[in-house]
């Protein structure tokens, strides 16, 4: 009965691995990665309970290498130690959604390593694990290949609206999965017992996956394939030489038989894609319209942010700024050049890689702990190579799982893989260490547990309690956050659809499960939307509206105070609350202006490099009539981001409001002479002429801005409108046709283009929020 429970535990754990890799529910509001972590944590807890009930804890304590495997505990311990000195402890345990740099996640990953270590230490079990992982990856990659080839029409689910959406995670995560699958195939082709037909199947499969990798175009995956193909080739050559030395193969066999052809082929193909992958990808994507963009801070900018956050402190170098605090460091020390890019408004919570991020958050002690799985796997590989005790089947299984674990561990060092991929890395590395370390030990082929002393019995009971309590606590914490986030995202989706009442209901449901920084901020945002809705209501009696407004206002202010008190270092809480008071200030409610300014200023302290906050303050001051203060903030916004179109638009609106367009045009003209190569200045000049109704003069300035920055979308937008106003219909149509290609989902661009083609006024049949005069809007027409 006991051994049966352990077997059930193993098979349940395998099911958890599969689900954590590919599980998905096709809805727009489903928390994709968090769901994978939640499923795995739940299954892990259930597996641990079955394992303990089956007497597995005794088996764990007697497993060869157990005390070495316990070194994995250094990872959560280092995070707990860093927590004691964290700059923001509220982020340490669960963060926003169990990020990979949190205490809960690293504890879960460490448990996955330890559990795999004891469950998959025999040849049969390692083969079972490898087979499960292999076919899971095959399913994920085959599914994506079908979507890429035939489009999303074959997948009638909302979340698969784009060919790059996949069941693994990010687009580059799919690249890692495909690269890992290639390595599984190469190991089998190089070292397995293969018939000619089997070799053909393996070769064709590897080729097809290589084509998919060409579409994905993730250089790091090709670099890993190159490195591990070389490693595989070395292993194969050593195996051939050893066989020859033992006279298991002819010593004088031909040179061709000594060459690991499949490994060489893998290395050559990987090299070609590293050199010419961009050209190949361009050719493929012309046939298969796949587009995906993934951004992360560079290695240099990550180290720069980390260095500034430490401020020369040796203590911070050792223990970091605290678990999961890279996002706050990024906000405080974001490189100035980032604001000039398309990604200026992204708040990065991780840096160049998971490993480098940890270097900043948990310091030198933390990254040494992150290296423990890699150290144990390499230690086991070196040991087993020195002992030379593996049979042919064990070599194939050991090589396959060792390369797989090292492949994924390397991705942690050099990339930011999704949580599910990191969990898989720890699962495979734990199994690799357990299997390889067991080889050559006395009784390595036996599973019987000898009679235990009193001390060992006590230790077994303690181990059972620790395993059950820790795994259950992690499972409960993760799953509670998952269900809270599920309701939060459903609420956000409902609010986006205009269903505010349903949004409030779901927010209350989320907070009933667990209050976190996402749902408390969403409550404030929902309250602000409701206040605006009530203020715009012209049908309900005034008395009823006043009562509703007062009730919602009280609840929203209470929610805002609670949110900012719970998370005082989260700028978004202050920003959301400031927007509430900003709206109240526009209604001339006493004290609202001062409160809005207070919370905007607090948000600005926490995120000093965000031009959006400076623009919000500029608008607030302008509405209050404080022109000097407004000018100061708009100057700050444009200093942080000279090409900030919304800020330029606001400057033009100020000039229009003050009837000062002629002077503004003269100033902008002078600026273009001083800095003739700065596109935003030419755009501002063209916009001023457009606002003044002089579209003829606007055209040269806008054309000049586009000649400097060819993809200046808003300049093209206003240039197209200016052309149309000057009866240059074909030129106007050309501008909006180009905009349509780069803004395929923009209904306003489609409307204007349709009207131009029909010879109608540009904004004919426009519906709010689209207005007939785009200069009057608070945000630019195009992102």
C-alpha positions in Angstrom: 0.0 0.0 0.0 2.8 2.4 1.0 4.8 1.9 -2.3 1.5 2.3 -4.2 1.0 5.8 -2.5 4.5 6.8 -3.5 3.8 5.7 -7.1 0.6 7.7 -7.1 2.6 10.7 -5.8 5.0 10.3 -8.6 2.4 10.1 -11.4 0.5 13.0 -9.9 3.7 15.0 -9.8 4.3 14.2 -13.5 0.8 15.4 -14.3 1.6 18.7 -12.5 4.7 19.1 -14.6 2.7 18.7 -17.8 0.0 21.1 -16.7 2.5 23.7 -15.4 4.1 23.7 -18.9 1.1 23.8 -21.2 -2.1 24.5 -19.2 -4.2 27.4 -20.4 -7.8 28.5 -20.3 -8.8 30.5 -23.4 -10.2 33.7 -21.9 -8.9 37.3 -22.1 -9.0 37.7 -18.3 -7.2 34.5 -17.3 -3.9 35.0 -15.4 -1.8 32.8 -17.7 1.5 32.3 -15.9 0.1 32.6 -12.4 -2.3 29.8 -13.2 0.6 27.5 -14.2 2.4 28.2 -10.9 -0.9 27.7 -9.0 -1.6 24.4 -10.6 1.9 23.2 -10.0 1.9 24.3 -6.3 -1.4 22.5 -5.7 -0.3 19.3 -7.3 3.1 19.4 -5.6 1.4 19.8 -2.2 -0.9 16.8 -3.0 2.0 14.8 -4.2 3.9 15.5 -1.0 1.0 14.4 1.1 0.8 11.1 -0.8 4.6 10.7 -0.6 4.7 11.2 3.1 1.7 8.8 3.7 3.5 6.2 1.7 6.6 6.4 3.9 8.5 8.5 1.4 10.1 10.7 4.0 12.1 7.8 5.3 13.2 7.0 1.8 14.2 10.7 1.3 16.5 10.7 4.3 18.2 7.5 3.1 18.6 8.7 -0.5 22.2 9.0 -1.6 23.2 12.6 -1.8 20.3 13.9 0.3 22.4 16.2 2.4 24.0 17.7 -0.7 20.6 18.1 -2.2 19.5 20.1 0.9 21.9 22.8 -0.3 19.0 23.9 -2.4 17.5 25.3 0.8 20.1 28.0 0.5 17.9 29.7 -2.1 14.9 30.5 0.0 17.1 31.0 3.1 19.1 33.7 1.2 15.8 35.4 0.2 14.6 35.4 3.8 17.8 36.9 5.0 17.6 39.6 2.3 14.1 40.3 3.5 15.3 41.4 6.9 17.0 44.4 5.2 14.7 45.0 2.3 13.8 48.4 1.1 10.2 47.3 0.5 9.2 44.1 2.4 5.6 44.2 0.9 7.1 42.9 -2.4 9.1 40.0 -0.9 6.7 37.1 -0.3 4.3 37.1 -3.2 4.8 40.4 -5.1 2.2 41.3 -7.7 1.5 37.7 -8.8 4.2 35.3 -7.4 7.0 36.7 -9.6 10.1 34.5 -9.9 12.1 36.8 -7.6 9.8 36.3 -4.6 10.3 34.1 -1.5 7.2 32.0 -2.3 8.4 31.2 -5.8 12.0 30.3 -5.0 10.7 28.1 -2.1 8.4 26.4 -4.6 11.2 25.9 -7.1 13.5 24.5 -4.3 10.8 22.0 -3.3 10.4 21.0 -6.9 14.2 20.3 -7.1 14.2 18.3 -3.8 11.1 16.3 -4.8 12.4 15.4 -8.2 15.7 14.4 -6.6 14.0 11.6 -4.6 11.3 10.6 -7.1 13.4 10.2 -10.3 16.6 8.5 -9.3 16.4 5.2 -11.1 16.9 4.6 -14.8 13.2 3.6 -15.2 12.0 6.8 -13.5 14.4 9.1 -15.4 13.2 7.6 -18.6 9.6 8.2 -17.6 10.3 11.8 -16.7 12.2 12.4 -19.9 9.4 10.8 -21.9 6.7 12.9 -20.2 8.7 16.1 -20.8 9.6 15.2 -24.4 6.0 14.6 -25.4 4.8 17.6 -23.5 7.2 19.7 -25.6 6.2 17.9 -28.7 2.6 18.8 -28.1 3.3 22.4 -27.4 5.6 22.8 -30.4 3.3 20.9 -32.8 0.3 23.0 -31.8 2.3 26.2 -32.4 3.5 24.9 -35.8 -0.1 24.3 -36.9 -1.1 27.8 -35.7 1.9 29.4 -37.5 1.2 27.5 -40.7 -2.5 27.7 -40.9 -3.4 30.7 -38.8 -5.6 31.1 -35.7 -8.8 30.1 -37.5 -8.1 26.5 -36.4 -8.1 27.6 -32.8 -11.5 29.1 -31.9 -10.3 30.7 -28.7 -10.1 34.3 -27.9 -6.5 34.3 -26.5 -5.1 32.8 -29.7 -6.0 35.8 -31.8 -2.4 36.1 -32.9 0.0 33.4 -34.3 2.6 34.2 -31.8 0.4 33.4 -28.8 1.4 29.9 -27.4 0.7 27.6 -24.6 4.2 27.8 -23.1 4.4 31.5 -22.3 6.3 34.3 -24.0 7.3 33.9 -27.7 11.0 33.4 -26.7 9.9 30.8 -24.1 8.5 28.8 -27.0 12.0 29.2 -28.6 13.6 27.7 -25.5 11.1 24.8 -25.5 11.7 24.2 -29.2 15.5 24.3 -28.7 15.2 21.9 -25.8 13.2 19.5 -28.0 15.9 19.7 -30.7 18.5 18.6 -28.1 16.3 15.7 -27.0 16.1 14.6 -30.6 19.9 15.0 -31.2 20.7 12.9 -28.1 18.4 10.1 -29.3 19.8 10.3 -32.8 23.4 10.3 -31.6 23.4 7.8 -28.8 20.2 5.7 -29.1 19.6 2.3 -30.7 18.1 3.6 -34.0 17.0 1.9 -37.1 17.4 3.7 -40.4 13.7 4.7 -40.4 14.0 6.0 -36.8 17.0 8.1 -37.8 15.1 9.6 -40.7 12.1 10.4 -38.5 14.4 12.1 -35.9 16.3 14.0 -38.6 13.1 15.3 -40.3 11.6 16.2 -36.9 14.7 18.2 -35.9 14.6 20.0 -39.3 11.0 21.0 -39.0 11.6 22.3 -35.4 14.6 24.2 -36.8 12.3 25.9 -39.3 10.0 26.9 -36.4 13.0 28.2 -34.5 13.8 30.3 -37.6 10.4 31.8 -37.4 10.7 32.4 -33.6 14.2 34.0 -34.3 15.5 33.7 -30.7 19.3 33.9 -31.0 19.9 32.7 -27.4 18.1 29.4 -28.2 20.4 28.8 -31.2 23.5 29.7 -29.0 22.4 27.0 -26.5 21.9 24.5 -29.3 25.4 25.2 -30.6 27.0 24.9 -27.1 25.1 21.7 -26.2 25.6 20.1 -29.6 29.4 20.6 -29.1 29.0 19.0 -25.6 27.0 16.1 -27.0 29.7 15.6 -29.6 32.4 15.4 -27.0 30.3 12.9 -25.0 29.8 10.8 -28.0 33.5 10.8 -29.0 34.6 9.9 -25.5 32.0 7.0 -25.5 33.4 5.7 -28.8 37.0 5.8 -27.6 36.1 4.1 -24.4 34.2 1.4 -26.3 37.2 0.9 -28.6 39.5 0.7 -25.6 37.3 -2.0 -24.0 37.2 -3.8 -27.4 33.5 -3.4 -27.5 34.0 -1.7 -30.9 36.8 -2.2 -33.5 39.8 -0.1 -32.5 40.7 0.5 -36.2 37.2 1.7 -37.2 37.1 4.4 -39.9 37.4 8.0 -39.2 33.9 8.7 -40.4 32.5 6.4 -37.6 34.3 8.5 -35.0 32.5 11.7 -36.0 29.3 12.5 -34.1 27.4 13.5 -37.3 24.2 14.6 -35.6 25.9 16.7 -33.1 28.0 18.3 -35.8 24.9 18.9 -37.9 23.2 20.6 -34.9 26.2 22.8 -34.3 26.5 23.8 -38.0 22.8 24.6 -38.3 22.9 26.6 -35.1 25.9 28.6 -36.3 24.2 29.4 -39.7 21.1 30.7 -37.9 23.2 32.7 -35.5 24.9 34.3 -38.5 22.0 34.6 -40.9 18.9 34.0 -38.8 17.7 37.6 -39.3 17.6 37.2 -43.1 16.0 33.8 -42.9 13.4 35.1 -40.4 12.5 38.0 -42.7 12.0 35.6 -45.6 9.8 33.3 -43.5 7.7 36.0 -42.0 6.8 37.3 -45.4 5.1 34.0 -46.0 3.9 33.4 -42.4 2.7 36.7 -40.9 4.1 36.2 -37.4 5.1 39.2 -35.4 6.2 39.3 -31.8 8.2 41.8 -29.8 9.8 41.1 -26.4 11.8 43.7 -24.6 13.9 43.7 -21.5 16.6 46.0 -20.1 20.1 45.5 -21.5 22.9 43.9 -19.5 24.6 47.3 -19.1 21.5 49.2 -18.1 20.6 46.5 -15.6 24.0 46.7 -13.9 23.8 50.5 -14.0 20.4 50.5 -12.2 21.7 47.9 -9.7 24.8 49.9 -9.0 22.8 53.2 -8.4 20.4 51.4 -6.1 23.2 50.1 -4.0 24.8 53.5 -3.8 28.2 52.1 -3.0 27.0 50.1 0.0 29.0 46.8 0.6 26.0 45.5 2.6 23.7 46.0 -0.4 26.2 44.2 -2.6 26.0 41.2 -0.3 22.3 41.0 0.5 20.8 43.2 -2.2 17.9 45.7 -2.0 15.4 43.0 -1.0 13.5 40.3 -2.9 11.5 41.4 -5.9 12.6 45.1 -5.6 14.2 45.5 -9.0 11.1 47.3 -10.3 11.4 50.0 -7.6 15.2 50.4 -8.4 14.3 50.7 -12.1 11.8 53.4 -11.5 14.2 55.4 -9.4 17.3 55.0 -11.6 15.9 54.4 -15.1 18.4 55.3 -17.8 17.4 58.6 -19.6 17.7 57.0 -23.0 14.8 54.6 -22.3 12.4 57.5 -22.3 13.3 58.2 -25.9 12.3 54.7 -27.0 8.9 53.1 -27.7 9.0 51.4 -24.3 9.3 54.5 -22.1 6.2 53.7 -20.1 7.0 50.1 -19.3 7.8 49.4 -15.7 10.4 46.6 -15.8 10.2 44.3 -12.8 13.2 42.2 -14.0 16.5 43.1 -15.6 18.6 41.4 -18.3 18.1 38.0 -16.8 16.6 36.3 -13.8 20.1 35.7 -12.4 21.3 39.2 -13.0 18.1 40.6 -11.5 18.8 38.5 -8.4 22.3 40.0 -8.2 20.6 43.3 -7.5 17.7 42.2 -5.3 19.3 39.5 -3.1 23.0 40.3 -3.7 26.0 38.1 -3.9 24.7 35.7 -1.3 21.5 35.2 -3.3 23.1 34.6 -6.7 25.4 32.0 -5.1 22.2 30.3 -3.9 20.8 30.5 -7.5 23.9 28.6 -8.7 23.3 25.7 -6.3 21.3 23.6 -8.9 23.9 24.2 -11.5 26.7 23.3 -9.1 25.0 20.1 -8.1 24.3 19.0 -11.6 27.9 19.7 -12.7 29.3 18.0 -9.6 27.2 14.9 -10.4 28.3 14.9 -14.0 32.0 15.2 -13.1 31.6 12.4 -10.5 29.9 10.0 -12.8 32.4 10.6 -15.6 35.3 9.9 -13.2 33.7 6.7 -12.0 32.7 5.5 -15.6 30.0 3.2 -14.2 27.1 4.0 -16.6 25.7 1.4 -18.9 24.7 2.4 -22.4 21.1 3.0 -21.5 22.1 5.0 -18.4 24.4 7.1 -20.6 21.6 7.9 -23.0 19.2 8.8 -20.2 21.8 10.7 -18.2 23.0 12.7 -21.1 19.5 13.5 -22.2 18.3 14.8 -18.8 21.6 16.5 -18.0 21.6 18.5 -21.2 18.0 19.4 -20.7 18.6 20.6 -17.1 21.7 22.6 -18.1 19.9 24.0 -21.1 17.2 25.5 -18.9 19.5 26.5 -16.1 21.6 28.4 -18.6 18.4 30.3 -19.7 18.0 31.5 -16.1 21.5 32.9 -16.2 21.1 34.7 -19.6 17.4 35.3 -20.0 14.2 35.9 -18.1 12.2 32.7 -18.7 8.7 32.4 -17.5 7.9 30.9 -14.2 6.8 27.6 -15.7 10.2 27.2 -17.5 12.1 27.9 -14.3 10.1 25.3 -12.5 10.8 22.8 -15.3 14.5 23.7 -14.9 14.5 22.9 -11.2 12.5 19.7 -11.8 15.0 18.4 -14.4 18.1 19.5 -12.5 16.8 17.8 -9.3 16.2 14.6 -11.2 19.6 14.8 -12.9 21.4 15.2 -9.6 19.5 12.4 -8.0 20.0 10.0 -10.9 23.7 10.7 -11.5 24.7 10.9 -7.9 23.1 7.6 -7.2 25.3 5.8 -9.7 28.3 3.8 -8.3 26.9 3.8 -4.8 26.5 0.6 -2.9 22.9 -0.6 -3.2 22.2 1.8 -6.1 20.0 -0.7 -7.7 17.9 -1.5 -4.6 15.1 0.6 -3.1 14.8 -1.2 0.2 15.2 1.0 3.2 17.2 -0.5 6.1 16.0 -0.7 9.7 16.0 2.7 11.3 17.4 3.9 14.7 15.4 6.0 17.1 17.2 9.1 15.9 16.3 8.3 12.2 12.7 7.7 13.1 12.5 11.1 14.8 14.2 12.7 11.8 11.8 11.0 9.5 8.8 12.4 11.4 10.4 15.9 11.4 11.0 15.6 7.6 7.4 14.6 7.1 6.1 17.5 9.0 8.4 20.0 7.2 7.6 18.7 3.8 3.8 18.7 4.4 3.7 22.0 6.2 5.9 23.9 3.7 4.4 22.5 0.6 0.8 23.0 1.9 1.6 26.6 3.0 3.2 27.4 -0.4 0.2 25.8 -2.2 -2.3 27.7 -0.2 -0.5 31.0 -0.6 -0.1 30.6 -4.4 -3.6 29.4 -5.0 -5.2 32.1 -2.9 -3.3 34.7 -4.9 -4.4 33.0 -8.1 -8.1 33.1 -7.3 -7.8 36.7 -6.1 -6.0 37.7 -9.3 -8.5 35.7 -11.4 -11.4 37.8 -9.9 -9.3 41.0 -10.3 -8.6 40.4 -13.9 -12.3 39.6 -14.5 -13.2 42.8 -12.8 -10.7 44.7 -15.0 -12.2 43.2 -18.1 -15.7 44.1 -17.0 -14.7 47.7 -16.4 -13.1 47.8 -19.8 -16.4 46.6 -21.3 -18.2 49.5 -19.4 -19.9 47.2 -16.8 -18.9 49.1 -13.7 -21.4 47.4 -11.4 -20.1 43.9 -12.3 -16.5 45.3 -11.9 -17.3 46.4 -8.3 -18.8 43.0 -7.5 -15.7 41.1 -8.8 -13.4 43.5 -7.0 -15.2 42.8 -3.7 -14.9 39.1 -4.5 -11.2 39.4 -5.1 -10.6 41.3 -1.9 -12.6 38.8 0.0 -10.1 36.2 -1.1 -7.0 38.4 -0.5 -6.4 42.1 -0.6 -3.4 42.8 -2.8 -1.9 45.9 -4.6 -3.8 45.0 -7.8 -7.3 44.8 -6.5 -7.0 47.7 -4.0 -5.8 50.0 -6.8 -8.5 48.7 -9.2 -11.1 49.6 -6.6 -9.9 53.2 -6.7 -9.9 53.3 -10.5 -13.4 51.8 -10.6 -14.6 54.4 -8.1 -13.2 57.1 -10.3 -14.9 55.7 -13.3 -18.2 55.6 -11.4 -17.9 59.2 -10.2 -17.3 60.3 -13.8 -20.3 58.3 -14.9 -22.5 59.9 -12.3 -21.2 63.4 -13.1 -22.1 62.9 -16.8 -25.6 61.6 -16.1 -28.2 64.0 -17.3 -31.3 61.7 -16.9 -31.4 60.8 -13.2 -32.9 63.4 -10.8 -30.3 65.7 -9.3 -31.1 64.6 -5.7 -30.5 61.0 -6.5 -27.3 61.8 -8.3 -26.0 63.8 -5.3 -26.7 60.9 -3.0 -25.0 58.4 -5.3 -22.0 60.7 -5.9 -21.5 61.3 -2.1 -21.7 57.5 -1.4 -19.3 56.5 -4.2 -17.0 59.4 -3.3 -16.7 58.4 0.4 -16.0 54.7 -0.6 -13.5 55.7 -3.2 -11.6 58.0 -0.9 -11.5 55.4 1.9 -10.2 52.9 -0.7 -7.6 55.3 -1.9 -6.4 56.0 1.6 -6.2 52.3 2.4 -4.3 51.5 -0.8 -1.7 54.2 -0.3 -1.3 53.2 3.4 -0.9 49.5 2.5 1.6 50.1 -0.3 3.3 53.5 0.4 6.2 52.8 -2.0 4.0 51.8 -4.9 3.7 54.9 -7.1 0.7 53.5 -8.9 -1.4 53.6 -5.8 -0.7 57.3 -5.3 -1.2 58.0 -9.0 -4.6 56.3 -9.1 -5.7 58.2 -6.0 -4.4 61.5 -7.4 -6.5 61.0 -10.5 -9.6 60.8 -8.3 -8.8 64.2 -6.7 -7.9 65.5 -10.1 -11.3 64.8 -11.4 -12.9 66.3 -8.3 -10.7 69.4 -8.8 -12.2 69.8 -12.3 -15.6 69.9 -10.6 -14.3 72.8 -8.3 -14.7 70.7 -5.1 -12.9 72.4 -2.3 -9.6 70.9 -1.2 -9.4 68.5 -4.2 -6.7 70.4 -6.0 -4.4 70.3 -2.9 -5.0 66.5 -2.5 -4.4 65.8 -6.1 -1.2 67.7 -6.1 -0.1 65.9 -2.9 -0.6 62.5 -4.3 0.8 63.3 -7.8 3.9 64.7 -6.1 4.3 61.5 -4.0 4.0 59.4 -7.1 6.6 61.6 -8.8 9.0 61.0 -5.9 8.6 57.3 -6.3 8.9 57.4 -10.1 10.9 60.6 -10.8 11.7 59.7 -14.4 8.1 59.2 -15.7 7.1 62.2 -17.9 3.4 61.1 -17.7 3.2 62.2 -14.0 4.8 65.5 -14.8 2.3 66.1 -17.6 -0.6 65.2 -15.2 0.7 67.8 -12.8 1.0 70.4 -15.6 -2.6 69.8 -16.5 -3.7 70.1 -12.9 -1.8 73.4 -12.4 -3.1 74.8 -15.7 -6.7 74.0 -14.7 -6.1 75.9 -11.5 -4.6 78.9 -13.4 -1.1 78.4 -12.1 0.6 79.0 -15.4 4.2 79.2 -14.0 3.8 75.9 -12.1 2.2 74.3 -15.2 5.1 75.5 -17.4 7.6 74.1 -14.9 6.0 70.6 -15.0 5.6 70.6 -18.8 9.2 71.5 -19.2 10.1 68.7 -16.9 8.0 66.3 -19.0 9.6 67.4 -22.2 13.1 67.3 -20.6 12.5 63.7 -19.6 11.0 62.8 -23.0 11.5 65.4 -25.8 9.4 63.4 -28.2 6.5 63.0 -25.8 3.6 63.7 -28.2 0.9 64.2 -25.4 3.1 66.9 -23.8 3.7 68.6 -27.1 -0.1 68.5 -27.7 -0.7 70.1 -24.3 1.8 72.9 -25.0 -0.1 73.7 -28.2 -3.4 73.6 -26.3 -2.0 76.1 -23.8 -1.0 78.4 -26.5 -4.4 78.2 -28.1 -6.1 78.8 -24.8 -3.9 81.9 -24.2 -4.4 83.1 -27.8 -0.6 83.0 -28.1 -0.1 80.9 -31.2 1.8 83.6 -33.2 4.4 83.9 -30.5 4.5 80.2 -30.0 5.1 79.7 -33.8 7.9 82.3 -33.7 9.5 80.4 -30.7 9.2 77.0 -32.4 10.6 78.4 -35.6 13.6 79.7 -33.8 14.0 76.3 -32.1 14.0 74.5 -35.4 16.9 76.8 -36.5 18.8 76.1 -33.3 18.2 72.3 -33.5 17.3 71.4 -37.1 17.7 67.7 -36.6 15.2 67.3 -33.7 12.0 65.8 -35.1 9.7 66.7 -32.1 10.4 70.5 -32.6 9.4 70.3 -36.2 6.3 68.3 -35.2 5.4 71.0 -32.6 5.8 73.7 -35.2 3.5 71.8 -37.7 1.0 71.2 -34.9 0.9 74.9 -34.0 0.2 75.8 -37.7 -2.5 73.1 -37.8 -4.1 74.4 -34.6 -4.1 77.9 -36.1 -5.9 76.6 -39.2 -2.8 77.2 -41.5 -2.5 73.7 -42.9 -0.5 74.9 -45.9 2.3 76.1 -43.5 1.9 73.0 -41.4 2.8 70.6 -44.2 6.5 71.5 -44.6 7.2 71.3 -40.9 5.4 68.0 -40.6 7.2 66.7 -43.7 10.5 67.7 -42.1 9.8 65.8 -38.9 9.0 62.7 -40.9 12.2 63.0 -42.9 14.1 62.9 -39.6 12.0 60.1 -38.0 10.4 58.0 -40.8 7.9 56.2 -38.5 6.7 59.3 -36.6 3.1 58.2 -36.5 1.4 61.3 -35.1 3.3 63.5 -37.5 2.0 61.3 -40.4 -1.5 61.6 -38.9 -1.5 65.4 -38.9 0.3 65.6 -42.2 -2.4 63.4 -43.8 -5.1 65.7 -42.4 -3.2 68.8 -43.6 -2.8 67.3 -47.1 -6.6 66.5 -47.2 -7.4 70.1 -46.1 -5.3 71.3 -48.9 -7.1 69.1 -51.5 -4.0 66.8 -51.9 -6.2 63.7 -51.6 -3.8 61.2 -53.0 -1.0 62.3 -50.6 -3.4 62.2 -47.7 -4.6 58.7 -48.6 -1.0 57.5 -48.8 -0.2 58.8 -45.3 -3.2 57.0 -43.8 -2.6 53.8 -45.8 0.9 53.7 -44.2 -0.6 54.3 -40.8 -3.1 51.6 -41.3 -0.3 49.1 -41.9 1.3 49.9 -38.5 -2.0 50.5 -36.6 -4.1 47.6 -37.8 -6.5 47.8 -34.9 -7.0 51.6 -34.8 -10.6 52.3 -35.7 -10.0 56.1 -36.1 -7.3 55.6 -38.8 -9.7 53.2 -40.6 -12.6 55.7 -40.4 -10.5 58.6 -41.7 -9.0 56.5 -44.6 -12.5 55.4 -45.5 -13.8 59.0 -45.6 -10.8 60.1 -47.7 -11.4 57.4 -50.2 -15.1 58.4 -50.4 -14.4 62.1 -50.6 -16.2 62.8 -47.3 -15.0 65.1 -44.5 -12.2 63.3 -42.6 -14.2 62.9 -39.4 -17.6 62.1 -40.9 -19.5 59.7 -38.6 -16.9 59.9 -35.9 -18.1 58.8 -32.5 -16.7 59.8 -29.0 -14.0 59.7 -27.8 -12.9 60.6 -31.3 -13.5 64.3 -31.8 -13.4 66.4 -35.1 -10.5 68.4 -33.8 -7.7 66.1 -32.6 -5.7 69.1 -31.2 -8.3 69.5 -28.4 -7.8 66.0 -27.1 -5.8 65.2 -23.9 -3.9 62.4 -25.6 -2.3 62.0 -29.0 -4.4 60.2 -31.7 -1.8 57.4 -32.1 0.3 55.7 -29.4 
